Amino acid sequence: MAERSRRTVRDLRRGNRARVLQRLYFDGPLSRQELGPATGLSSGSISNVVAELASEGLLEEAGVVDSDGGRPRTLLRIAPGGGLFVGIDIGETRVRVELFDLSLTELGRTDRLLAQHGYDVERIVGHVRSGVSDVLRDAGADPRMLLGIGIGVPGIIERDAPEPAGGPGAVVHGQTIGWSAVPFERLLREVVDVPPEVPFFIDNGAKTLGQAEMWFGGGRGAGAAAVALIGSGVGASVNRGDILDEDLSNAALEWGHTTVQLRGRRCRCGSIGCLEAYAGAEAMRERWQEAGGPLAPDADDETALAALLDAAYPGPGGPAPDPVAVSILDETAECLGAALADLVNLFLPERILLGGWAGLLIGPHLLPEIRRYAREYALEHAVARTTIDLGHLGPDAVTVGAATLPLSDFLARGGTRPMPEPLRSTTPALDRATPGRSRTAAG
């Protein structure tokens, strides 16, 4: 009660705006009459909030519907042109930068390949800098309309780490990619050419994937869902609560580094027997090469995984399935099923979704076996309540999820825009560094 008593009129006003914006964003278009019971606000409060938001260009009319015996009702929706977001996926093979409007419809994108240079910090910061500049220029967008930049990265994110670990902003600990306490947010703020008040939101890529699926994809409506990101590496997030519930929580898990094989293969993290050493695309490529699979020595993960699947599932009229390829994929399915069983036993999710480019590639072939192994390894009652399916948003889901980070903040603030700050230094600091489409379209 003491906390409530300290709320100001400004807090109440911002809360009312947030309720209206959130309800319209996820359930709109709605009329003013529908917004009342949906938000719990009085008709007078609805009128005031709608007038404010419309005057700021955040709401617009979306047609008229008949009402029972009364005047037609005007529908309201979020105005797509009310703001811009950038979503960025720092992936295993490329940096993808996408520009979105307020409805999360893609306005532009660019990819920067990483294959030859890996996770060099300076190069990735440069890719982000040039990628943001390119998508804004190509879309003819005004940088002053930016409401935030969201970025999904591999690894563990630490906020405002004490010096010398990084100082203000997000610091990335990415053991598998060679990043140790990289002050990523500070490096980006010093070189990305956007207005100084534009906020950066940096989080684990599996978490951004999970948020995208919970908001717009296969997790929507679930009380709890686990979302797996399977690419060259492996990660996951656990997501609880309704998107309009203040108790919504999303947690990134280093699921790829849970043990599935005692005294097993060496993982790129340095440990042994990790799930990622069996189920990541990089590991599947290495296992097939070690078994004598017909791959070029310089084959990348995507090419190798496609070839492995073709060898195991040649299709009607093709050659006989390659028994080595079949064996590798069956072991992969068992490791994934056992690791998913751990998620089931620990978190009791209603749904599990497999995403990431490699997960979506192997899923159509391996999903029945993955489900079977999950049932064998999980507690019977728990797994009976859980469905295991592919994610709905396709390979761009990490980028869309990254854009939801600033979007979530914008909605929670009731549509208030970032306040200008003193101009930052534009002196490049790279020499001091230490080592998206519509939201319903298909990391």
VEXDREN-2710 file (C-alpha; in Angstrom, 1 decimal):
% VEXDREN-2710
k/r/px/py/pz
1/MET/0.0/0.0/0.0
2/ALA/2.9/2.4/0.7
3/GLU/4.2/1.8/-2.8
4/ARG/0.8/2.6/-4.3
5/SER/0.5/5.8/-2.2
6/ARG/3.7/7.1/-3.8
7/ARG/2.3/6.9/-7.3
8/THR/1.8/10.3/-8.9
9/VAL/-0.8/11.6/-11.3
10/ARG/1.9/11.3/-14.0
11/ASP/2.3/7.6/-13.1
12/LEU/-1.4/7.0/-13.3
13/ARG/-1.6/8.7/-16.7
14/ARG/1.2/6.7/-18.0
15/GLY/-0.4/3.5/-16.7
16/ASN/-3.7/4.3/-18.4
17/ARG/-1.9/5.0/-21.7
18/ALA/0.0/1.7/-21.4
19/ARG/-3.2/-0.3/-20.8
20/VAL/-4.9/1.2/-23.9
21/LEU/-1.8/0.8/-26.1
22/GLN/-1.2/-2.8/-25.0
23/ARG/-4.8/-3.8/-25.5
24/LEU/-5.0/-2.2/-28.9
25/TYR/-1.6/-3.7/-30.0
26/PHE/-2.4/-7.3/-29.2
27/ASP/-6.2/-7.3/-29.5
28/GLY/-7.1/-4.4/-31.8
29/PRO/-8.7/-2.9/-33.7
30/LEU/-11.2/-2.0/-30.9
31/SER/-13.8/0.7/-30.3
32/ARG/-13.8/3.1/-27.4
33/GLN/-16.7/1.2/-26.0
34/GLU/-14.7/-2.1/-26.1
35/LEU/-11.6/-0.5/-24.6
36/GLY/-13.5/0.3/-21.4
37/PRO/-14.1/-3.2/-20.1
38/ALA/-10.9/-4.5/-21.7
39/THR/-8.8/-2.1/-19.7
40/GLY/-10.9/-1.5/-16.7
41/LEU/-10.9/2.3/-17.3
42/SER/-13.8/4.6/-17.2
43/SER/-15.3/6.0/-20.5
44/GLY/-13.9/9.5/-19.6
45/SER/-10.4/8.1/-19.1
46/ILE/-10.6/6.2/-22.4
47/SER/-11.7/9.4/-24.2
48/ASN/-8.8/11.4/-22.7
49/VAL/-6.2/8.7/-23.4
50/VAL/-7.4/8.1/-26.9
51/ALA/-7.4/11.8/-27.7
52/GLU/-3.8/12.2/-26.4
53/LEU/-2.5/9.1/-28.3
54/ALA/-4.2/10.2/-31.5
55/SER/-2.8/13.7/-31.2
56/GLU/0.7/12.2/-30.9
57/GLY/0.2/10.0/-34.0
58/LEU/0.2/6.7/-32.1
59/LEU/-3.5/5.8/-32.8
60/GLU/-5.6/6.0/-36.0
61/GLU/-9.1/5.1/-37.0
62/ALA/-9.5/1.6/-38.6
63/GLY/-13.1/1.7/-40.0
64/VAL/-16.6/1.7/-38.5
65/VAL/-18.7/-1.2/-37.3
66/ASP/-22.5/-1.3/-36.7
67/SER/-23.7/-1.6/-33.1
68/ASP/-27.0/-3.1/-31.9
69/GLY/-29.5/-0.3/-32.1
70/GLY/-27.1/2.5/-31.6
71/ARG/-24.7/4.7/-33.6
72/PRO/-21.9/2.9/-35.6
73/ARG/-18.7/2.5/-33.6
74/THR/-15.4/3.7/-34.8
75/LEU/-12.6/1.2/-34.5
76/LEU/-9.1/2.3/-33.3
77/ARG/-5.7/0.7/-34.0
78/ILE/-2.0/1.4/-33.4
79/ALA/-0.8/3.7/-36.2
80/PRO/2.1/1.9/-38.0
81/GLY/3.8/5.2/-38.8
82/GLY/3.9/6.3/-35.2
83/GLY/7.5/5.1/-34.7
84/LEU/10.3/2.8/-35.8
85/PHE/12.3/0.0/-34.3
86/VAL/15.5/-1.8/-35.3
87/GLY/15.9/-5.5/-34.6
88/ILE/19.3/-7.1/-34.9
89/ASP/20.3/-10.8/-34.8
90/ILE/24.0/-11.5/-34.1
91/GLY/23.9/-15.0/-35.6
92/GLU/26.5/-17.7/-36.2
93/THR/27.0/-16.9/-39.8
94/ARG/25.8/-13.3/-40.3
95/VAL/24.6/-10.1/-38.7
96/ARG/21.0/-9.4/-39.8
97/VAL/19.6/-5.9/-39.3
98/GLU/15.9/-5.1/-39.9
99/LEU/13.9/-1.9/-39.7
100/PHE/10.3/-2.2/-38.5
101/ASP/7.4/0.2/-38.2
102/LEU/5.3/0.4/-35.0
103/SER/3.2/-2.6/-36.2
104/LEU/6.4/-4.6/-36.6
105/THR/6.0/-4.7/-40.4
106/GLU/9.5/-4.9/-42.0
107/LEU/10.6/-1.8/-43.9
108/GLY/14.1/-2.9/-44.7
109/ARG/16.8/-5.4/-44.0
110/THR/20.5/-6.1/-44.6
111/ASP/22.8/-9.1/-43.9
112/ARG/26.5/-9.0/-43.1
113/LEU/28.3/-12.3/-43.5
114/LEU/30.5/-13.6/-40.7
115/ALA/31.7/-16.9/-42.1
116/GLN/35.3/-15.8/-42.8
117/HIS/35.9/-13.7/-39.7
118/GLY/33.9/-15.3/-36.9
119/TYR/33.0/-13.2/-33.9
120/ASP/35.6/-10.5/-34.0
121/VAL/34.2/-7.7/-31.8
122/GLU/35.4/-4.8/-34.0
123/ARG/34.0/-6.3/-37.1
124/ILE/30.6/-7.1/-35.6
125/VAL/30.3/-3.6/-34.1
126/GLY/31.1/-2.2/-37.6
127/HIS/28.5/-4.4/-39.1
128/VAL/25.9/-3.1/-36.7
129/ARG/26.9/0.5/-37.4
130/SER/26.7/0.2/-41.1
131/GLY/23.6/-2.1/-41.1
132/VAL/21.6/0.4/-39.1
133/SER/22.7/3.2/-41.3
134/ASP/21.8/1.2/-44.5
135/VAL/18.3/0.2/-43.5
136/LEU/17.4/3.7/-42.4
137/ARG/18.8/5.2/-45.7
138/ASP/17.2/2.5/-47.9
139/ALA/13.8/3.0/-46.3
140/GLY/14.0/6.8/-46.4
141/ALA/13.4/6.8/-42.7
142/ASP/13.9/9.6/-40.3
143/PRO/16.3/8.5/-37.5
144/ARG/14.4/10.8/-35.1
145/MET/11.4/8.4/-35.3
146/LEU/13.5/5.5/-33.8
147/LEU/12.0/4.3/-30.5
148/GLY/14.8/1.8/-29.8
149/ILE/17.3/-0.7/-31.1
150/GLY/17.0/-4.4/-29.9
151/ILE/19.8/-6.9/-30.3
152/GLY/19.9/-10.6/-29.8
153/VAL/23.4/-12.1/-29.1
154/PRO/24.8/-15.4/-28.0
155/GLY/25.9/-15.7/-24.4
156/ILE/25.1/-14.4/-20.9
157/ILE/24.1/-10.7/-20.6
158/GLU/25.3/-8.7/-17.5
159/ARG/23.7/-5.3/-16.9
160/ASP/25.9/-2.3/-15.7
161/ALA/28.9/-4.4/-14.8
162/PRO/31.4/-2.7/-12.6
163/GLU/34.7/-1.6/-14.1
164/PRO/36.9/-2.9/-15.5
165/ALA/34.3/-5.5/-16.8
166/GLY/32.6/-2.9/-18.9
167/GLY/30.8/-0.1/-17.0
168/PRO/27.4/1.2/-17.9
169/GLY/25.2/-0.8/-20.3
170/ALA/25.0/-4.4/-21.3
171/VAL/28.2/-6.6/-21.1
172/VAL/28.3/-9.9/-23.0
173/HIS/29.9/-13.1/-21.7
174/GLY/30.0/-15.4/-24.7
175/GLN/32.3/-18.3/-23.9
176/THR/31.5/-20.3/-27.0
177/ILE/32.3/-17.3/-29.3
178/GLY/35.3/-16.1/-27.4
179/TRP/33.7/-13.0/-25.9
180/SER/34.8/-12.3/-22.3
181/ALA/33.1/-9.3/-20.6
182/VAL/32.7/-7.4/-23.9
183/PRO/31.1/-4.0/-23.2
184/PHE/28.9/-4.3/-26.2
185/GLU/26.4/-1.6/-25.5
186/ARG/29.1/1.0/-24.8
187/LEU/30.9/0.1/-28.0
188/LEU/27.7/0.4/-30.0
189/ARG/26.7/3.7/-28.4
190/GLU/30.0/5.2/-29.4
191/VAL/29.7/4.5/-33.1
192/VAL/26.1/3.9/-34.2
193/ASP/24.8/7.1/-35.8
194/VAL/21.4/7.5/-34.2
195/PRO/20.0/10.3/-32.0
196/PRO/21.6/10.0/-28.5
197/GLU/18.3/9.4/-26.7
198/VAL/17.6/6.2/-28.7
199/PRO/17.9/3.3/-26.2
200/PHE/19.7/0.0/-26.9
201/PHE/18.2/-3.2/-25.6
202/ILE/20.6/-6.2/-25.7
203/ASP/19.6/-9.7/-24.7
204/ASN/20.3/-13.4/-25.4
205/GLY/19.1/-14.5/-28.8
206/ALA/17.2/-17.5/-27.5
207/LYS/15.3/-15.1/-25.2
208/THR/14.4/-12.8/-28.1
209/LEU/13.2/-15.8/-30.1
210/GLY/11.1/-16.9/-27.2
211/GLN/9.5/-13.5/-26.8
212/ALA/8.6/-13.4/-30.5
213/GLU/7.0/-16.8/-30.4
214/MET/5.1/-15.9/-27.2
215/TRP/3.8/-12.6/-28.7
216/PHE/3.0/-13.6/-32.3
217/GLY/3.7/-17.3/-32.8
218/GLY/3.3/-20.7/-31.4
219/GLY/3.5/-19.7/-27.8
220/ARG/0.7/-17.2/-27.8
221/GLY/-2.0/-18.0/-25.2
222/ALA/0.2/-20.5/-23.3
223/GLY/0.7/-20.0/-19.6
224/ALA/4.3/-21.4/-19.9
225/ALA/6.3/-22.3/-22.9
226/ALA/9.9/-23.3/-23.6
227/VAL/11.4/-22.2/-26.9
228/ALA/14.6/-23.8/-28.3
229/LEU/17.0/-22.0/-30.6
230/ILE/19.0/-24.5/-32.7
231/GLY/21.5/-23.1/-35.0
232/SER/25.2/-23.8/-35.2
233/GLY/24.9/-23.7/-31.4
234/VAL/22.0/-24.4/-29.1
235/GLY/20.0/-22.3/-26.6
236/ALA/16.6/-22.0/-25.1
237/SER/14.3/-19.7/-23.1
238/VAL/11.4/-20.4/-20.7
239/ASN/8.5/-18.0/-20.9
240/ARG/5.7/-17.6/-18.4
241/GLY/2.6/-15.5/-18.1
242/ASP/0.3/-13.7/-20.4
243/ILE/1.7/-10.9/-22.7
244/LEU/-0.7/-8.4/-21.0
245/ASP/0.2/-9.6/-17.5
246/GLU/2.7/-7.7/-15.4
247/ASP/4.0/-11.0/-14.1
248/LEU/5.2/-12.1/-17.6
249/SER/8.8/-13.4/-17.4
250/ASN/11.2/-14.6/-20.0
251/ALA/14.5/-16.3/-18.9
252/ALA/17.3/-17.4/-21.2
253/LEU/18.9/-20.7/-20.5
254/GLU/22.3/-22.1/-21.4
255/TRP/20.4/-25.2/-22.3
256/GLY/23.0/-26.2/-25.0
257/HIS/25.6/-26.7/-22.2
258/THR/23.6/-29.2/-20.2
259/THR/25.1/-32.7/-20.2
260/VAL/23.5/-35.4/-22.4
261/GLN/26.4/-37.8/-22.6
262/LEU/28.8/-38.6/-19.7
263/ARG/32.4/-38.6/-20.9
264/GLY/31.0/-37.6/-24.3
265/ARG/32.2/-35.3/-27.1
266/ARG/34.2/-32.1/-26.4
267/CYS/32.0/-29.1/-26.8
268/ARG/33.2/-25.7/-28.1
269/CYS/32.6/-24.3/-24.6
270/GLY/35.4/-26.5/-23.4
271/SER/33.2/-29.0/-21.4
272/ILE/32.3/-32.5/-22.5
273/GLY/29.0/-34.2/-23.3
274/CYS/27.1/-31.0/-23.9
275/LEU/23.8/-31.0/-25.9
276/GLU/25.4/-28.5/-28.3
277/ALA/28.2/-31.0/-29.0
278/TYR/25.5/-33.3/-30.6
279/ALA/22.6/-31.2/-31.6
280/GLY/24.2/-28.0/-32.9
281/ALA/24.6/-27.8/-36.7
282/GLU/28.4/-27.3/-36.3
283/ALA/28.6/-30.5/-34.3
284/MET/26.5/-32.4/-36.8
285/ARG/28.8/-31.3/-39.6
286/GLU/31.9/-32.4/-37.6
287/ARG/30.4/-35.8/-36.7
288/TRP/29.5/-36.5/-40.3
289/GLN/32.9/-35.5/-41.5
290/GLU/34.5/-37.7/-38.8
291/ALA/32.4/-40.6/-40.0
292/GLY/33.6/-40.1/-43.6
293/GLY/30.6/-38.2/-44.9
294/PRO/31.1/-36.8/-48.5
295/LEU/31.6/-33.2/-47.5
296/ALA/34.1/-30.6/-48.8
297/PRO/36.6/-29.7/-46.1
298/ASP/35.4/-26.0/-46.2
299/ALA/31.7/-26.8/-46.2
300/ASP/29.7/-24.4/-44.0
301/ASP/27.2/-25.6/-41.4
302/GLU/24.1/-24.8/-43.5
303/THR/25.4/-26.7/-46.6
304/ALA/26.6/-29.6/-44.5
305/LEU/23.3/-30.0/-42.6
306/ALA/21.3/-29.9/-45.8
307/ALA/23.6/-32.6/-47.4
308/LEU/23.3/-34.7/-44.2
309/LEU/19.5/-34.6/-44.4
310/ASP/19.5/-35.4/-48.1
311/ALA/21.7/-38.4/-47.5
312/ALA/19.5/-39.7/-44.7
313/TYR/16.2/-38.9/-46.4
314/PRO/16.8/-39.2/-50.2
315/GLY/13.1/-39.3/-51.2
316/PRO/11.2/-41.5/-53.6
317/GLY/13.3/-42.7/-56.5
318/GLY/16.6/-41.7/-54.9
319/PRO/19.4/-43.8/-53.6
320/ALA/19.1/-45.9/-50.4
321/PRO/19.4/-43.9/-47.2
322/ASP/22.9/-43.5/-46.0
323/PRO/23.1/-45.6/-42.7
324/VAL/25.8/-43.4/-41.2
325/ALA/23.7/-40.2/-41.8
326/VAL/20.6/-42.0/-40.4
327/SER/22.6/-43.0/-37.3
328/ILE/23.9/-39.5/-36.7
329/LEU/20.5/-38.0/-37.0
330/ASP/18.9/-40.6/-34.7
331/GLU/21.5/-39.8/-32.0
332/THR/20.8/-36.1/-32.5
333/ALA/17.1/-36.8/-32.0
334/GLU/17.7/-38.8/-28.9
335/CYS/19.9/-36.1/-27.4
336/LEU/17.4/-33.4/-28.1
337/GLY/14.5/-35.6/-26.8
338/ALA/16.4/-36.2/-23.5
339/ALA/17.3/-32.6/-23.1
340/LEU/13.7/-31.5/-23.8
341/ALA/12.6/-34.0/-21.2
342/ASP/14.8/-32.1/-18.7
343/LEU/12.9/-28.9/-19.7
344/VAL/9.6/-30.7/-19.2
345/ASN/10.6/-32.1/-15.7
346/LEU/12.1/-28.8/-14.5
347/PHE/9.6/-26.2/-15.9
348/LEU/6.4/-28.1/-16.7
349/PRO/5.7/-26.0/-19.9
350/GLU/2.5/-26.4/-21.8
351/ARG/4.3/-26.1/-25.1
352/ILE/7.8/-26.6/-26.4
353/LEU/8.7/-25.0/-29.7
354/LEU/11.8/-25.8/-31.8
355/GLY/13.2/-22.8/-33.7
356/GLY/16.4/-21.4/-35.2
357/TRP/17.4/-22.1/-38.8
358/ALA/18.8/-25.6/-38.0
359/GLY/15.9/-26.5/-35.8
360/LEU/13.4/-25.6/-38.6
361/LEU/15.5/-27.6/-41.1
362/ILE/15.8/-30.9/-39.1
363/GLY/12.3/-30.6/-37.4
364/PRO/10.2/-31.9/-40.2
365/HIS/12.3/-35.0/-40.4
366/LEU/13.2/-35.6/-36.7
367/LEU/10.2/-34.2/-34.8
368/PRO/8.4/-37.6/-34.4
369/GLU/11.5/-39.2/-33.0
370/ILE/12.3/-36.2/-30.8
371/ARG/8.8/-36.5/-29.3
372/ARG/9.2/-40.2/-28.8
373/TYR/12.5/-39.8/-26.9
374/ALA/11.2/-37.0/-24.8
375/ARG/8.3/-39.2/-23.7
376/GLU/10.8/-41.9/-22.8
377/TYR/13.0/-39.6/-20.7
378/ALA/10.4/-37.3/-19.1
379/LEU/8.0/-38.0/-16.2
380/GLU/4.9/-39.5/-17.7
381/HIS/2.3/-37.0/-16.2
382/ALA/4.4/-34.0/-17.0
383/VAL/5.2/-34.8/-20.6
384/ALA/1.5/-35.8/-21.3
385/ARG/0.6/-32.1/-20.7
386/THR/3.3/-30.8/-23.1
387/THR/3.1/-30.4/-26.8
388/ILE/6.3/-30.3/-28.9
389/ASP/6.1/-28.5/-32.2
390/LEU/8.1/-26.3/-34.6
391/GLY/8.1/-22.5/-34.0
392/HIS/5.7/-20.6/-36.2
393/LEU/7.7/-17.5/-37.1
394/GLY/10.5/-19.0/-39.3
395/PRO/14.2/-18.1/-39.4
396/ASP/13.6/-14.4/-38.9
397/ALA/12.1/-14.8/-35.4
398/VAL/15.2/-13.8/-33.5
399/THR/15.3/-10.4/-35.4
400/VAL/11.6/-9.9/-34.8
401/GLY/12.1/-10.8/-31.1
402/ALA/14.9/-8.4/-30.9
403/ALA/12.6/-5.6/-32.1
404/THR/10.1/-6.6/-29.4
405/LEU/12.6/-5.5/-26.7
406/PRO/12.3/-1.8/-27.4
407/LEU/8.6/-2.3/-28.3
408/SER/7.9/-3.8/-25.0
409/ASP/9.5/-0.9/-23.2
410/PHE/7.7/1.6/-25.4
411/LEU/4.3/0.0/-24.6
412/ALA/5.1/-0.2/-20.9
413/ARG/5.9/3.5/-20.9
414/GLY/2.5/4.3/-22.3
415/GLY/4.0/5.4/-25.7
416/THR/6.2/8.1/-24.2
417/ARG/9.3/8.7/-26.3
418/PRO/12.8/8.6/-25.0
419/MET/14.0/11.9/-23.6
420/PRO/17.0/13.6/-25.2
421/GLU/20.3/13.3/-23.4
422/PRO/23.5/15.3/-23.7
423/LEU/25.3/14.5/-27.0
424/ARG/27.7/11.7/-26.6
425/SER/31.3/11.7/-27.9
426/THR/31.5/10.6/-31.6
427/THR/35.1/9.5/-31.2
428/PRO/35.4/5.9/-32.4
429/ALA/36.4/3.5/-29.6
430/LEU/36.9/0.3/-31.6
431/ASP/40.6/0.4/-31.0
432/ARG/39.9/0.1/-27.3
433/ALA/37.5/-2.9/-27.7
434/THR/38.1/-6.1/-25.8
435/PRO/37.5/-9.4/-27.0
436/GLY/13.5/-9.1/-39.9
437/ARG/8.6/-8.4/-42.6
438/SER/5.3/-8.6/-40.9
439/ARG/5.2/-9.9/-37.4
440/THR/3.0/-12.8/-38.6
441/ALA/5.5/-13.8/-41.4
442/ALA/7.5/-16.9/-41.3
443/GLY/17.7/-17.5/-34.9
END
